[in-house]
Amino acid sequence: METALLKDAAGKYLMNTYGERAICLARGEGCRVWDSDGKEYLDFLSGISVNNLGHCHPAIVAAIQKQAATLIHCSNIYLIEPQILLAKKIVENSFANKCFFANSGAEANEGAIKLARLYSKNKYQRDDRFSIIAMKQSFHGRTMGTISATGQSKVQVGFEPLLEGFVFAEFNNIESVRALVNEKTCAVILEPVQGEGGIIPADKKFLEAVRALCNEKDLVLIFDEVQCGMGRIGTNFAYEYFGVTPDVITLAKALGGGVPIGALLARAPFSDVFSPGKHAHTFGGNPLVCSAALAFVTELFDKKIAARAAETGEFFRAQLRALAPKYSFIKDVRGLGLMIGIALSIPGKDIVSRCMEKGLLANCTCDTIIRMLPPLIVSKEDCDKAVKILDEVFSTI
Ligand SMILES: Cc1ncc(COP(=O)(O)O)c(C=O)c1O
């Protein structure tokens, strides 16, 4: 269907949660996508850090096709071989010793919140040790629990009353975290690199200090790696970049190579907190998504894709930084690996639209930050093309 007709039908039949959408993506291959009118784009957003191996990677396509023709779904009442193999692969390549599978980032974080509360309840046998310290400007999802854990009022307004028990510290300020710890605290949740909050990496020293504080007070340290994990910042897991090991990690987005899956990873004793009946999903960890995710993590871990992302990311950020002296409205080029933010002193929405017109997909977060999340397999030549398009668009301002 033509884009104009699709727009009309979308307005008529879909709830208006995503605002006006200019194009319909119909096909993808590697770092390129084509819209329903046949126009080609360089995809430097990757479904917001989902298509980390690019579009329609042959290993993922083959895994999905094979599993779809074998067994698409079965209940968690039964053993699921791809789920077990996926958990084994993740455990063998991470700090964790057990996994639980959900369907999205928000669900993975819901699981982490429940795990932290249950750990505390089981150990301390108290009803009041349930509070979780989260960070200002954070983002953890759109369920009631995760909007309550999110440090941005714009996602909360209208949905009150929120879930009780979340307090917010300044990101990268250990004194602010320490000041919020009291007898009610059971956990700390943070993104090692804040994504929706504007591509803000944690300071290594901050994470080390949070780790020490959690050890001292027996708080569960949860890293939300939904956006910054899975090779995005140049290491398989974001915690590896900082050299700080959490107790629990949440994953989603890139994990499934494009199909919906979320995961909760934990080390002992946190990995043994749940017992039968305490947590579950109908679809979580089903054969189809786990086969896709197994193909994704096998490529990521075995082919050292993250190291490639680190190198390309450094190159790309250097090229973007080279634009800064030409344009006074570029305040900062920041990020790690291929998780990049160009902070502007002017609104970014229009710039993103003009890039789209010229065949480059990116997006804008926090009104003024152009976010670039290309597939981790992106070439330096494609980075150069993206920089050229940005330069052209900036030069018209
Ligand atoms: C850091 C982080 N956590 C959680 C989520 C929520 O993930 P989902 O949209 O899969 O529920 C997101 C989504 O952008 C995210 O960036």
The ligand as a MOL file (V3000), in Angstrom:
LIG
                    3D

  0  0  0     0  0            999 V3000
M  V30 BEGIN CTAB
M  V30 COUNTS 16 16 0 0 0
M  V30 BEGIN ATOM
M  V30 1 C 16.8240 1.3940 29.2360 0
M  V30 2 C 15.4740 0.8870 28.8450 0
M  V30 3 N 14.7970 0.0870 29.6820 0
M  V30 4 C 13.5920 -0.3930 29.3760 0
M  V30 5 C 12.9840 -0.0850 28.1820 0
M  V30 6 C 11.6330 -0.6400 27.8620 0
M  V30 7 O 11.7580 -1.6420 26.9340 0
M  V30 8 P 10.4500 -2.1380 26.1240 0
M  V30 9 O 10.0520 -1.0170 25.2410 0
M  V30 10 O 10.9350 -3.3440 25.3800 0
M  V30 11 O 9.4140 -2.4790 27.1370 0
M  V30 12 C 13.6530 0.7470 27.2720 0
M  V30 13 C 13.0170 1.1150 25.9940 0
M  V30 14 O 13.3940 2.0640 25.3380 0
M  V30 15 C 14.9300 1.2490 27.6050 0
M  V30 16 O 15.6020 2.0550 26.7880 0
M  V30 END ATOM
M  V30 BEGIN BOND
M  V30 1 1 1 2
M  V30 2 1 2 3
M  V30 3 2 2 15
M  V30 4 2 3 4
M  V30 5 1 4 5
M  V30 6 1 5 6
M  V30 7 2 5 12
M  V30 8 1 6 7
M  V30 9 1 7 8
M  V30 10 2 8 9
M  V30 11 1 8 10
M  V30 12 1 8 11
M  V30 13 1 12 13
M  V30 14 1 12 15
M  V30 15 2 13 14
M  V30 16 1 15 16
M  V30 END BOND
M  V30 END CTAB
M  END
